[in-house]
């Protein structure tokens, strides 16, 4: 009898502990994990070029930003996973960067995410090989091009974000092969990414479907060439280019 009573007491105690743990775990006031920014970087042809995407990813990781590098042909699989993670509140904002065919793929990936109802905070194509209309789920595009006006980038139906074009075709030190490795452009892109991530962290979480990430817009950094900038922008101007290089020609379009 004593042994039976002892076993009963132990069982009741164990059930009580489990019940308390479940009750605390299901508490409506329990803190919810916050989604984390994710930068997807896509290389161009054969995965042996576009190694500037790898070094840029390392720069971003050094700033405590999650960044992963992939081949350009993986964009749809990546988009499906990104959409699932966004809707599960695992990641936001979503940022897409690519070079050459990877630049084309990030534009297609952004549009695909738009069809899934997923916002994209920033897209940075490094010298894409096609013309594109920006989908209406994108908050900002920083188009880095060596092609001049040969391939156009413009807002598509319903696009209300910002589109900045940086044309480096007049700079003899930059071409299609090495544009993704330019230290000046890397510095610019890192600043844009940090502006997006900083805005996201300071924005309040309104609901479980990510409304804060959908409405928050990244800060627009000052552009060279007399282009417009947001009145509330307090970011420092970009550094002057080294002696012997051509300044970046830019045009900022606000829809």
C-alpha atoms as one frame of an Amber mdcrd trajectory, in Angstrom:
protein
   0.000   0.000   0.000   2.769   2.375   0.862   4.476   1.715  -2.465   1.210
   2.161  -4.372   0.508   5.416  -2.576   4.004   6.702  -3.345   3.647   5.924
  -7.064   0.279   7.684  -7.136   1.758  10.777  -5.497   4.635  10.860  -8.010
   2.208  10.519 -10.927   0.001  13.349  -9.647   3.050  15.581  -9.146   4.316
  14.857 -12.686   0.925  15.646 -14.220   0.796  18.878 -12.269   4.237  19.982
 -13.499   3.301  19.208 -17.115   0.035  21.120 -16.734   1.844  24.173 -15.378
   4.360  24.074 -18.241   1.599  23.816 -20.850  -0.333  26.624 -19.224   2.660
  28.943 -19.283   3.566  27.949 -22.836   0.046  28.705 -24.065  -0.176  32.015
 -22.250  -1.590  34.720 -24.543   0.965  37.164 -23.190   3.959  34.977 -24.002
   6.548  36.759 -26.140   6.473  35.760 -29.822   9.773  35.335 -31.706  10.415
  38.200 -34.087  11.058  37.545 -37.791  14.609  38.180 -38.972  15.748  39.917
 -42.143  17.082  37.637 -44.876  19.191  38.697 -47.857  19.225  36.308 -50.826
  22.194  36.795 -53.186  22.139  35.077 -56.590  25.228  34.456 -58.726  25.259
  34.535 -62.503  26.365  31.966 -65.084  28.012  28.694 -64.016  28.417  29.783
 -60.372  32.071  30.615 -61.073  31.492  34.256 -61.908  29.682  36.731 -59.677
  31.913  35.947 -56.718  31.271  39.494 -55.598  27.991  38.090 -54.288  29.988
  35.906 -51.889  32.128  38.758 -50.590  29.065  41.007 -50.269  27.334  38.273
 -48.253  30.325  38.142 -45.904  30.184  41.925 -45.463  26.514  41.697 -44.531
  27.096  38.802 -42.132  29.735  40.959 -40.469  26.945  43.471 -39.809  24.763
  40.757 -38.216  22.510  40.395 -41.277  21.502  36.913 -42.455  22.748  36.506
 -46.035  22.877  33.394 -48.223  24.366  32.896 -51.712  22.742  30.732 -54.393
  22.793  29.978 -58.105  20.490  32.034 -60.314  18.460  28.991 -61.409  17.376
  28.277 -57.816  15.211  31.397 -57.546  11.790  29.714 -57.622  12.667  27.135
 -54.972  14.110  29.925 -52.841  10.988  32.030 -53.354   8.703  29.183 -52.240
  10.736  28.745 -49.067  10.931  32.501 -48.453   7.156  32.802 -48.809   6.592
  29.965 -46.340   9.051  31.463 -43.849   7.527  34.929 -44.221   4.013  33.661
 -43.573   5.301  31.674 -40.591   6.850  34.909 -39.249  10.349  33.471 -39.464
  11.773  36.070 -41.821  11.083  39.671 -42.834  12.002  41.891 -44.488  13.078
  40.016 -47.614  15.943  41.500 -49.654  17.084  40.215 -53.059  20.473  40.910
 -54.706  21.872  39.355 -57.879  24.458  39.772 -60.637  23.999  39.266 -64.397
  21.629  36.298 -64.844  21.264  36.438 -61.069  20.070  40.033 -61.452  17.392
  38.856 -63.873  16.430  36.109 -61.441  15.952  38.434 -58.461  13.528  40.521
 -60.521  11.592  37.369 -61.445  11.761  36.163 -57.845  10.341  39.472 -56.598
   7.410  39.270 -59.024   6.775  35.626 -58.079   6.708  36.536 -54.382   4.248
  39.300 -55.240   1.879  36.754 -56.752   2.078  34.901 -53.436   1.214  38.053
 -51.514   4.700  38.474 -50.042   6.332  41.936 -49.908   9.957  42.511 -50.877
  11.688  45.395 -49.136  14.676  45.858 -51.481  15.901  44.455 -54.800  19.423
  45.169 -56.075  20.198  43.904 -59.595  23.873  44.215 -60.580  23.847  44.718
 -64.371  20.963  42.499 -65.462  20.650  41.237 -69.018  16.966  42.052 -69.617
  14.489  44.879 -69.225  11.979  44.575 -66.387   8.910  46.179 -64.902   9.070
  46.268 -61.108   6.207  44.410 -59.443   3.943  46.263 -57.027   5.037  44.285
 -53.941   8.534  45.820 -54.056   9.300  48.808 -51.835  12.608  49.805 -53.443
  14.892  48.885 -56.340  18.536  49.954 -56.584  19.418  49.200 -60.201  23.206
  49.049 -60.690  23.967  48.960 -64.398  26.849  49.095 -66.829  24.532  48.836
 -69.804  23.472  52.477 -69.877  19.906  52.724 -71.122  20.059  49.545 -73.240
  18.105  47.543 -70.645  15.351  49.534 -68.967  13.975  49.263 -65.457  10.642
  50.891 -64.732   7.725  50.579 -62.379   5.008  48.156 -63.412   1.249  48.420
 -62.779   0.531  49.465 -59.205   4.184  50.044 -58.286   4.436  52.785 -55.650
   7.940  52.206 -54.352  11.192  53.939 -55.286  13.467  53.085 -58.185  17.062
  54.334 -58.249  19.344  53.681 -61.220  23.116  53.904 -60.833  24.755  53.925
 -64.277  28.508  53.211 -64.172  28.961  52.874 -67.945  31.215  55.952 -67.996
  33.633  54.470 -65.453  36.477  52.634 -67.278  37.362  50.656 -64.137  33.997
  48.868 -64.041  32.552  46.396 -66.548  29.923  43.657 -66.587  32.324  41.040
 -65.202  33.569  43.015 -62.208  30.635  45.317 -61.372  29.568  42.900 -58.632
  32.959  43.307 -56.930  33.142  47.132 -56.898  33.975  48.313 -53.349  32.055
  51.559 -53.936  28.940  49.715 -55.004  29.285  47.245 -52.141  29.435  50.126
 -49.700  26.298  51.597 -51.222  24.420  48.295 -51.119  25.412  47.564 -47.517
  24.114  51.017 -46.533  20.808  50.369 -48.292  20.411  46.960 -46.641  21.199
  48.334 -43.188  18.652  51.118 -43.721  15.968  48.515 -44.482  16.902  46.316
 -41.526  17.083  49.315 -39.191  13.640  50.527 -40.232  12.215  47.048 -39.711
  13.666  46.683 -36.226  12.304  50.057 -35.136   8.805  49.424 -36.549   6.149
  48.050 -34.167   4.765  44.585 -34.791   1.075  45.152 -35.535  -0.232  41.680
 -36.235   0.739  38.140 -37.099   0.498  38.542 -40.877   3.477  40.904 -41.035
   1.691  44.192 -41.762   4.613  46.148 -40.370   7.072  44.651 -42.859   4.606
  45.187 -45.694   4.201  48.914 -45.066   7.672  49.902 -43.874   9.806  51.544
 -46.558  13.596  51.637 -46.495  15.246  55.011 -46.219  16.309  56.535 -49.527
  19.982  57.418 -49.439  21.131  60.659 -51.080  21.799  60.274 -54.796  24.469
  61.998 -56.861  23.434  63.919 -59.938  20.862  66.215 -58.304  18.187  63.559
 -57.881  15.389  63.755 -55.348  15.590  62.256 -51.869  13.082  61.816 -49.091
  12.609  64.893 -46.935  13.004  62.849 -43.747  16.219  61.170 -44.841  19.126
  61.805 -42.485  21.600  59.289 -43.846  25.109  60.625 -44.550  26.047  61.218
 -48.192  27.976  58.455 -49.950  31.783  58.813 -49.924  33.528  60.563 -52.797
  34.946  58.148 -55.391  38.718  57.617 -55.386  40.800  59.891 -57.584  40.952
  58.751 -61.189  37.520  57.118 -61.240  34.320  58.424 -62.740  31.437  59.525
 -60.497  28.310  57.388 -60.456  25.487  58.793 -62.556  22.170  58.195 -60.865
  18.526  58.936 -61.369  15.908  58.449 -58.675  12.286  57.874 -59.644   9.452
  58.141 -57.126   6.067  56.781 -58.215
